[in-house]
Amino acid sequence: MKVASVNEMQNMDRRAIEKFGICDDLLMENAGLAVYSVILNQFGIEGRTFAVICGSGNNGGDGLVVARKIHSMGGIPRVFLMGSSDNFRGAAKKNFKIVKKLPIEIKSVDSSRVVKKGIEECDCVVDAIFGTGLAREVGGVYREVIELINRSGKTIFSVDIPSGINGDTGEVMGSAVNANYTVTFGLPKIGNLLYPGYNHCGRLYVCHISFPYDLYSNDSLKVEINTPCVLPDRKEDGHKGSFGDVLFIAGASYYFGAPYFSALSFLRAGGGYSRLAAPQEVISAVASGGSEIVFVPQRTTGSGSIALDNKEDLLNLSHNVDMVVIGPGLSLDEETQLLVRELVKNIEKPVLIDGDGITAISKEMSCIEKRKYTTVLTPHPGEMSRISGKSISEIARDRIKIVRNMSHKYNAIIVLKGAHSLIGYPDGSIYINLSGNSGMASAGSGDVLTGTIAAMYGIGLSLEEAVRTGVFMHGFAGDIAAADKGEDGITARDILECLPGAVKSYRKNYSDIIFNCYNKIELI
């Protein structure tokens, strides 16, 4: 499913009206009808009392339609109008005039006290205060009303997006409604799907409000929910080389976990031949738990990291593999960091760079710009800060734009890790991944991700498909681990151990897994 920015949604509205003759009255009617339908199905209407809290823009106009529908179904809507009715335009103004003629109580809100009693006496709250275009901090009476709504304990339905959430970033603009249900129109907005906005939406419903199919599925819309690929069948007569031969350059003195989890997760997710180039000290530690890995001992620096004089041997070895993963637990030793840059410039195979490898190339980003083979970067926000020159707070405020710009600039696939990881491609496409959970925010989880992506490539997906599918599979394995143990205390080992079962289940129940992963989002 495509995902729209606020500006893209406004353009879709305009095109629907100007090109297809779908008047704004009809769009608003369909929006209100969608919210009404969800309320009817999830809560019930007849004989119940509703506090419909409306702003003075189009979001408030949608709320007025909802109030009309509730009234027509035997419910008791009470409209609380925040802002002047003189600000209504077009379809919103028409609906205000209609509601004024109906036996529906309308109260102008000049203080939160006006709303407080209405919320206390209602069965349900309809939040239609702000739409997706909110770009300023919420303050004054608006903030007070939002906080009253959140403290009420009542069931809350938000119109398009919970009031107070930025539609383009998911930011809380000072204060935001915590909805039980949100009904959004046309397409999900970015703010509906990125945290913390996603958490405020509750169960999310999407209604196309009669937009023509070509309008909301257009290729110009470059952001969408990550729907991973169906896995190719395993070759019955295949050998270990048939399912990928990957070289992991990882590990240093005292960094044993990262190389272990990255190299072994490749095998656990279905990969065939995992080679680990690491210091002997690391190999000795990893071998006891990962004897299936093929080890390539490396000469070391004085600090115990991989030395620069391994360069030619590693380049020669890279010619014989399908892909190289470089970076997990390599250390920040200056000589090793230089080695990373030299290898990245000269390896003539796809390269996935993670962890300390990203720190190394951040000092000379030009080393990846002219690579002829695909480069994949898997930064967490701190590493993204190093390669983009943006602060972590700047990245949090505009994740999609920054991933898109960096992906295009450096001709690389970028996975920005975190809750709802983003996957960016050089052509500007962005995928929002919905699998995974907060229990996965622990040391080593990202190393398991690198091996999982490599495995998806090894078993036959294109690298572009492997990244999307690997990110999903990693999150899916984490969800299985959480279902078994709870989110508290999940470790990278738990995710690793769940990978075979995740892949097996994914192959057998692909459609059900995709549906269940997205069951918080429903198309109506």
C-alpha positions as CSV (number, residue, x, y, z in Angstrom):
1,M,0.0,0.0,0.0
2,K,1.3,3.5,-0.9
3,V,1.8,6.1,1.7
4,A,1.3,9.8,1.1
5,S,2.9,13.0,2.3
6,V,0.6,15.9,3.3
7,N,1.4,17.7,0.1
8,E,0.9,14.6,-2.1
9,M,-2.5,14.1,-0.4
10,Q,-3.5,17.7,-1.1
11,N,-2.5,17.2,-4.8
12,M,-4.6,14.0,-5.0
13,D,-7.6,15.9,-3.6
14,R,-7.1,18.7,-6.1
15,R,-6.7,16.2,-9.0
16,A,-9.8,14.3,-8.0
17,I,-11.8,17.6,-8.1
18,E,-10.2,19.2,-11.2
19,K,-9.5,16.2,-13.4
20,F,-12.2,13.8,-12.4
21,G,-15.0,16.1,-11.3
22,I,-15.3,14.5,-7.9
23,C,-16.5,17.5,-6.0
24,D,-15.2,18.3,-2.5
25,D,-18.7,17.9,-1.1
26,L,-18.6,14.2,-2.2
27,L,-15.1,13.7,-0.8
28,M,-16.1,15.1,2.5
29,E,-19.2,13.1,2.6
30,N,-17.3,9.9,1.9
31,A,-14.8,10.7,4.6
32,G,-17.5,11.3,7.2
33,L,-19.3,8.1,6.1
34,A,-16.1,6.1,6.5
35,V,-15.6,7.3,10.1
36,Y,-19.3,6.7,10.8
37,S,-19.1,3.2,9.5
38,V,-16.1,2.3,11.8
39,I,-17.9,3.8,14.8
40,L,-21.0,1.8,13.9
41,N,-19.1,-1.4,13.6
42,Q,-16.7,-1.0,16.5
43,F,-18.7,0.8,19.1
44,G,-22.4,1.2,18.1
45,I,-24.5,4.3,17.7
46,E,-28.1,4.1,18.5
47,G,-29.0,5.6,21.9
48,R,-25.4,6.6,22.6
49,T,-24.0,10.0,23.2
50,F,-21.0,11.4,21.3
51,A,-18.8,14.4,21.9
52,V,-17.8,15.5,18.4
53,I,-14.9,18.0,18.8
54,C,-14.4,19.9,15.6
55,G,-11.8,22.4,14.4
56,S,-12.7,25.1,11.9
57,G,-11.0,23.6,8.9
58,N,-11.8,20.6,6.6
59,N,-11.0,18.1,9.4
60,G,-13.8,19.8,11.4
61,G,-16.0,19.6,8.3
62,D,-15.5,15.8,8.2
63,G,-16.4,15.8,11.9
64,L,-19.7,17.6,11.1
65,V,-20.5,14.9,8.5
66,V,-19.9,12.3,11.2
67,A,-22.2,14.2,13.6
68,R,-25.0,14.1,10.9
69,K,-24.5,10.4,10.3
70,I,-24.7,9.7,14.0
71,H,-27.9,11.7,14.4
72,S,-29.4,9.9,11.4
73,M,-28.7,6.5,13.1
74,G,-30.3,7.4,16.4
75,G,-27.2,8.5,18.2
76,I,-26.9,11.8,20.2
77,P,-24.1,13.9,18.8
78,R,-23.0,17.1,20.6
79,V,-20.7,19.3,18.5
80,F,-18.0,21.3,20.2
81,L,-16.6,23.9,17.8
82,M,-13.0,25.0,18.4
83,G,-12.3,28.2,16.4
84,S,-14.8,30.4,14.6
85,S,-17.4,29.0,12.2
86,D,-16.5,32.0,10.0
87,N,-13.4,30.1,9.0
88,F,-15.3,27.2,7.4
89,R,-15.0,27.2,3.6
90,G,-16.5,25.1,0.8
91,A,-17.9,21.7,1.8
92,A,-17.1,22.3,5.5
93,K,-19.2,25.5,5.4
94,K,-22.1,23.7,3.8
95,N,-22.0,21.0,6.4
96,F,-22.0,23.5,9.2
97,K,-25.1,25.2,7.8
98,I,-26.8,21.7,7.5
99,V,-25.9,20.7,11.1
100,K,-27.2,24.1,12.4
101,K,-30.7,23.2,11.0
102,L,-30.7,19.8,12.7
103,P,-31.6,19.1,16.3
104,I,-27.8,18.8,17.1
105,E,-26.4,20.8,20.0
106,I,-23.4,23.0,18.9
107,K,-21.2,24.7,21.5
108,S,-18.5,27.2,20.7
109,V,-15.4,26.4,22.8
110,D,-13.7,29.4,24.4
111,S,-12.3,27.4,27.3
112,S,-11.7,23.8,28.1
113,R,-14.5,24.0,30.7
114,V,-17.0,24.0,27.9
115,V,-15.7,20.6,26.6
116,K,-15.0,19.0,30.0
117,K,-18.6,18.4,30.9
118,G,-19.5,17.2,27.4
119,I,-16.7,14.6,27.5
120,E,-17.6,13.5,31.0
121,E,-21.3,12.9,29.9
122,C,-20.6,11.3,26.6
123,D,-20.1,7.6,25.7
124,C,-17.5,8.3,23.0
125,V,-15.3,11.1,21.6
126,V,-14.8,11.9,18.0
127,D,-11.6,13.9,17.5
128,A,-11.9,16.2,14.4
129,I,-9.8,19.1,15.7
130,F,-6.7,19.2,13.5
131,G,-6.0,17.5,10.2
132,T,-2.8,16.2,8.7
133,G,-1.4,19.7,7.9
134,L,-0.6,20.7,11.4
135,A,2.8,22.3,11.5
136,R,2.8,24.3,14.7
137,E,3.0,23.4,18.4
138,V,-0.4,22.8,20.0
139,G,-1.0,25.2,22.9
140,G,-3.6,27.0,24.8
141,V,-7.2,25.7,24.9
142,Y,-6.4,23.2,22.1
143,R,-3.8,21.5,24.3
144,E,-6.1,21.6,27.3
145,V,-8.9,19.9,25.3
146,I,-6.5,17.2,23.9
147,E,-5.4,16.4,27.4
148,L,-9.0,16.3,28.6
149,I,-9.7,13.8,25.8
150,N,-6.8,11.6,26.8
151,R,-7.6,11.6,30.4
152,S,-11.3,10.8,29.8
153,G,-11.0,7.0,29.5
154,K,-13.6,7.2,26.8
155,T,-13.3,5.4,23.4
156,I,-11.8,7.8,20.9
157,F,-12.1,7.9,17.2
158,S,-9.8,10.3,15.3
159,V,-10.6,11.7,11.9
160,D,-7.7,11.2,9.4
161,I,-4.9,11.5,12.0
162,P,-5.0,12.0,15.8
163,S,-5.0,15.7,16.5
164,G,-1.5,17.0,17.4
165,I,0.4,14.5,15.2
166,N,2.4,16.0,12.3
167,G,1.2,14.3,9.1
168,D,4.6,14.2,7.5
169,T,6.8,13.1,10.3
170,G,4.7,11.4,13.0
171,E,6.0,13.9,15.6
172,V,3.9,15.0,18.6
173,M,3.4,18.7,18.2
174,G,3.4,19.5,21.9
175,S,0.4,17.3,22.7
176,A,-1.6,14.7,20.7
177,V,-4.7,12.6,21.0
178,N,-4.3,9.0,21.9
179,A,-6.9,7.4,19.7
180,N,-8.4,3.9,19.9
181,Y,-9.3,4.1,16.2
182,T,-8.2,6.3,13.4
183,V,-9.8,6.5,10.0
184,T,-7.6,8.1,7.4
185,F,-8.5,9.1,3.8
186,G,-7.1,8.4,0.4
187,L,-4.0,6.8,1.7
188,P,-2.2,6.4,5.0
189,K,-0.1,9.5,5.7
190,I,3.5,9.2,6.7
191,G,2.5,10.5,10.2
192,N,0.1,7.6,10.6
193,L,2.9,5.1,10.2
194,L,6.0,6.5,11.8
195,Y,6.5,6.6,15.5
196,P,5.3,8.2,17.7
197,G,2.3,9.0,15.5
198,Y,1.7,5.3,14.7
199,N,1.3,4.6,18.4
200,H,-1.3,7.4,18.8
201,C,-3.5,6.0,16.0
202,G,-4.7,2.8,17.7
203,R,-6.3,0.6,15.0
204,L,-5.9,2.3,11.6
205,Y,-8.5,2.2,8.9
206,V,-7.9,3.5,5.4
207,C,-10.7,4.6,3.0
208,H,-10.0,5.7,-0.6
209,I,-13.1,7.9,-0.4
210,S,-13.8,7.2,-4.1
211,F,-10.5,8.3,-5.5
212,P,-9.8,6.6,-8.9
213,Y,-7.4,3.7,-8.6
214,D,-4.7,5.3,-10.7
215,L,-4.7,8.3,-8.4
216,Y,-3.7,6.5,-5.3
217,S,-1.5,3.8,-6.9
218,N,0.5,6.2,-9.1
219,D,4.2,5.5,-9.5
220,S,5.0,9.1,-8.5
221,L,4.1,8.1,-5.0
222,K,7.5,6.8,-3.8
223,V,6.7,5.8,-0.2
224,E,4.9,2.6,0.6
225,I,4.5,-0.1,3.3
226,N,7.1,-2.8,3.0
227,T,5.4,-5.9,1.6
228,P,8.2,-8.5,1.3
229,C,8.7,-10.9,-1.5
230,V,7.7,-14.5,-1.9
231,L,10.8,-16.7,-1.4
232,P,12.0,-18.8,-4.4
233,D,11.8,-22.5,-3.9
234,R,14.9,-24.2,-2.7
235,K,16.6,-26.3,-5.3
236,E,16.2,-29.9,-4.4
237,D,19.6,-30.8,-5.9
238,G,21.3,-27.7,-4.6
239,H,24.6,-27.7,-2.7
240,K,25.9,-25.2,-0.2
241,G,27.1,-22.9,-2.9
242,S,23.6,-22.8,-4.4
243,F,22.2,-20.8,-1.5
244,G,24.8,-18.1,-1.3
245,D,28.5,-17.8,-0.5
246,V,29.1,-14.7,1.7
247,L,32.2,-13.3,3.2
248,F,31.8,-11.6,6.6
249,I,34.7,-9.3,7.6
250,A,34.1,-8.7,11.2
251,G,35.3,-8.8,14.8
252,A,38.2,-7.6,16.9
253,S,39.6,-8.2,20.3
254,Y,36.8,-8.2,22.8
255,Y,34.2,-8.0,20.0
256,F,33.1,-11.6,19.7
257,G,29.3,-11.3,19.5
258,A,28.9,-9.2,16.4
259,P,30.8,-11.5,14.0
260,Y,29.1,-14.6,15.6
261,F,25.6,-13.3,15.1
262,S,26.1,-11.9,11.6
263,A,27.9,-14.9,10.2
264,L,25.6,-17.5,11.9
265,S,22.4,-15.7,11.2
266,F,23.1,-16.1,7.5
267,L,23.1,-19.8,7.9
268,R,20.1,-19.9,10.2
269,A,18.0,-17.8,7.7
270,G,18.7,-20.2,4.8
271,G,22.1,-19.2,3.5
272,G,24.6,-21.8,2.3
273,Y,28.2,-21.0,2.8
274,S,29.3,-18.5,5.5
275,R,33.0,-17.4,5.7
276,L,34.2,-15.3,8.6
277,A,37.4,-13.3,8.2
278,A,38.4,-12.3,11.7
279,P,41.3,-12.3,14.1
280,Q,42.3,-15.7,15.5
281,E,41.3,-14.6,19.0
282,V,37.7,-14.0,17.7
283,I,37.7,-17.3,15.7
284,S,38.6,-19.3,18.8
285,A,35.7,-17.7,20.7
286,V,33.2,-18.0,17.9
287,A,34.1,-21.6,16.8
288,S,32.6,-23.2,19.9
289,G,29.1,-21.9,19.1
290,G,29.4,-21.5,15.4
291,S,31.4,-24.5,14.1
292,E,29.3,-24.4,10.8
293,I,31.1,-21.2,9.8
294,V,34.2,-21.4,7.6
295,F,36.9,-19.3,9.3
296,V,39.6,-17.2,7.6
297,P,42.1,-16.0,10.3
298,Q,43.4,-12.5,9.9
299,R,46.6,-10.8,10.9
300,T,46.0,-8.1,13.6
301,T,47.0,-4.7,14.6
302,G,48.5,-4.0,18.0
303,S,45.0,-3.4,19.4
304,G,43.7,-6.8,18.2
305,S,41.7,-5.6,15.1
306,I,42.1,-6.7,11.5
307,A,45.3,-5.2,10.0
308,L,45.7,-3.3,6.7
309,D,48.1,-5.9,5.3
310,N,45.2,-8.4,4.9
311,K,43.9,-6.2,2.1
312,E,45.1,-8.1,-0.9
313,D,44.2,-11.5,0.5
314,L,40.7,-10.3,1.3
315,L,40.3,-8.7,-2.1
316,N,41.3,-12.0,-3.7
317,L,38.9,-13.9,-1.5
318,S,36.1,-11.5,-2.4
319,H,36.3,-12.6,-6.1
320,N,35.1,-16.1,-5.1
321,V,32.0,-15.1,-3.1
322,D,28.6,-13.7,-4.0
323,M,28.6,-10.9,-1.4
324,V,30.7,-9.3,1.3
325,V,29.4,-8.1,4.7
326,I,31.9,-5.7,6.4
327,G,31.8,-3.9,9.7
328,P,30.2,-5.9,12.6
329,G,32.4,-5.5,15.6
330,L,35.5,-4.4,13.6
331,S,36.5,-1.7,16.1
332,L,37.5,1.9,15.5
333,D,41.2,1.2,15.2
334,E,42.5,3.7,12.6
335,E,44.4,1.1,10.6
336,T,41.3,-1.1,10.4
337,Q,39.1,1.8,9.5
338,L,41.5,2.6,6.6
339,L,41.3,-1.1,5.6
340,V,37.5,-0.8,5.4
341,R,37.7,2.2,3.0
342,E,40.2,0.5,0.8
343,L,38.2,-2.7,0.6
344,V,34.9,-0.9,-0.1
345,K,36.6,1.0,-3.0
346,N,38.0,-2.2,-4.6
347,I,35.6,-5.1,-3.9
348,E,33.8,-6.0,-7.1
349,K,30.8,-7.6,-5.5
350,P,27.8,-6.4,-3.6
351,V,28.8,-5.1,-0.2
352,L,26.7,-4.6,2.9
353,I,28.3,-2.2,5.4
354,D,27.2,-2.2,9.0
355,G,28.4,-1.0,12.4
356,D,32.0,0.1,12.6
357,G,32.2,-0.2,8.8
358,I,29.7,2.7,8.5
359,T,31.8,4.8,10.9
360,A,34.9,4.1,8.7
361,I,33.2,5.2,5.4
362,S,31.6,8.2,7.1
363,K,35.1,9.8,7.0
364,E,35.3,9.4,3.2
365,M,31.8,8.8,1.8
366,S,33.2,9.2,-1.8
367,C,34.5,5.6,-1.4
368,I,31.0,4.3,-2.1
369,E,29.7,6.8,-4.7
370,K,31.4,5.3,-7.7
371,R,31.1,1.6,-6.9
372,K,29.8,-0.4,-9.8
373,Y,28.2,-3.0,-7.6
374,T,25.3,-2.5,-5.2
375,T,26.1,-1.0,-1.7
376,V,23.8,-1.6,1.2
377,L,24.2,0.5,4.4
378,T,22.4,-0.5,7.6
379,P,22.9,2.4,10.1
380,H,21.2,3.1,13.4
381,P,20.3,6.8,13.9
382,G,23.8,7.5,15.4
383,E,25.5,6.1,12.4
384,M,23.1,7.8,10.1
385,S,24.1,11.1,11.8
386,R,27.7,10.4,10.9
387,I,27.1,9.7,7.2
388,S,24.5,12.5,6.7
389,G,26.0,15.3,8.9
390,K,22.6,15.7,10.5
391,S,22.0,15.5,14.3
392,I,20.0,12.5,15.6
393,S,17.1,14.9,16.5
394,E,17.1,16.3,12.9
395,I,17.0,12.7,11.6
396,A,14.1,11.8,13.9
397,R,12.1,14.9,12.7
398,D,12.5,14.0,9.0
399,R,13.6,10.4,8.6
400,I,12.1,9.8,5.1
401,K,13.6,12.9,3.5
402,I,17.1,12.2,4.9
403,V,17.1,8.5,4.0
404,R,15.9,9.4,0.5
405,N,18.6,12.1,0.0
406,M,21.4,10.0,1.3
407,S,20.3,7.0,-0.8
408,H,20.2,9.0,-3.9
409,K,23.4,10.9,-3.2
410,Y,25.5,7.9,-2.5
411,N,23.8,5.5,-4.9
412,A,23.2,3.0,-2.0
413,I,20.4,1.1,-0.5
414,I,20.0,2.4,3.1
415,V,18.2,0.7,5.9
416,L,17.7,3.2,8.7
417,K,17.1,0.8,11.7
418,G,14.6,1.5,14.4
419,A,10.9,1.1,15.2
420,H,9.4,0.8,11.7
421,S,12.7,0.7,9.9
422,L,13.0,2.6,6.6
423,I,14.4,1.1,3.5
424,G,15.6,3.7,0.9
425,Y,16.6,3.1,-2.7
426,P,18.6,5.4,-5.0
427,D,15.5,6.0,-7.2
428,G,13.8,7.7,-4.3
429,S,11.6,4.8,-3.2
430,I,11.1,4.4,0.5
431,Y,9.6,1.3,2.2
432,I,8.3,1.5,5.8
433,N,8.7,-1.9,7.5
434,L,6.0,-2.8,10.1
435,S,7.4,-6.1,11.5
436,G,9.4,-6.2,14.7
437,N,8.9,-5.0,18.3
438,S,10.6,-3.0,21.0
439,G,12.2,-6.1,22.5
440,M,14.5,-6.2,19.5
441,A,16.2,-2.9,20.7
442,S,19.1,-4.8,22.2
443,A,22.8,-5.4,21.4
444,G,23.5,-7.8,18.5
445,S,20.0,-7.5,16.9
446,G,21.5,-5.4,14.0
447,D,24.2,-8.0,13.4
448,V,21.4,-10.7,13.0
449,L,19.8,-8.3,10.4
450,T,23.0,-8.2,8.3
451,G,23.1,-12.0,8.0
452,T,19.4,-12.3,7.3
453,I,19.6,-9.8,4.4
454,A,22.6,-11.7,3.0
455,A,20.6,-15.0,3.3
456,M,17.7,-13.7,1.4
457,Y,20.1,-12.8,-1.4
458,G,21.8,-16.2,-1.2
459,I,18.6,-18.1,-1.6
460,G,17.8,-16.3,-4.8
461,L,16.1,-12.9,-4.4
462,S,17.6,-9.9,-6.2
463,L,19.6,-7.8,-3.8
464,E,16.9,-5.0,-3.9
465,E,14.3,-7.6,-2.9
466,A,16.6,-9.3,-0.4
467,V,17.0,-6.1,1.6
468,R,13.3,-5.5,1.9
469,T,12.5,-9.2,2.6
470,G,15.5,-9.5,5.0
471,V,14.4,-6.5,7.1
472,F,10.9,-8.0,7.3
473,M,12.1,-11.5,8.1
474,H,14.4,-10.2,10.9
475,G,11.4,-8.4,12.4
476,F,9.2,-11.4,12.0
477,A,11.7,-13.6,13.8
478,G,11.7,-11.0,16.6
479,D,7.9,-11.1,16.8
480,I,8.0,-14.9,17.1
481,A,10.6,-14.5,19.9
482,A,8.4,-11.9,21.6
483,A,5.3,-14.1,21.4
484,D,7.2,-16.9,23.1
485,K,9.1,-14.9,25.8
486,G,7.6,-11.4,25.9
487,E,9.4,-8.3,24.7
488,D,11.3,-7.8,27.9
489,G,14.7,-9.5,27.8
490,I,14.7,-10.7,24.1
491,T,18.3,-11.0,23.0
492,A,20.0,-11.3,19.6
493,R,20.4,-15.1,20.3
494,D,16.6,-15.4,20.7
495,I,16.1,-13.7,17.3
496,L,18.8,-15.9,15.7
497,E,17.2,-19.1,17.1
498,C,13.8,-18.1,15.7
499,L,15.1,-17.5,12.2
500,P,14.6,-21.1,10.8
501,G,11.1,-21.2,12.2
502,A,10.3,-17.8,10.8
503,V,11.5,-18.7,7.3
504,K,9.6,-22.0,7.4
505,S,6.4,-20.3,8.5
506,Y,6.9,-17.6,6.0
507,R,7.2,-20.1,3.1
508,K,4.1,-22.0,4.3
509,N,1.8,-19.2,5.4
510,Y,3.0,-16.1,3.4
511,S,-0.4,-14.6,2.8
512,D,-1.6,-15.1,6.4
513,I,1.7,-13.7,7.8
514,I,1.5,-10.5,5.7
515,F,-2.2,-10.1,6.7
516,N,-1.5,-10.6,10.4
517,C,1.5,-8.3,10.4
518,Y,-0.6,-5.5,9.0
519,N,-3.8,-6.3,10.9
520,K,-3.6,-3.0,12.7
521,I,-4.3,-1.4,9.3
522,E,-7.5,-2.2,7.5
523,L,-8.8,-1.0,4.2
524,I,-12.5,-0.1,4.1
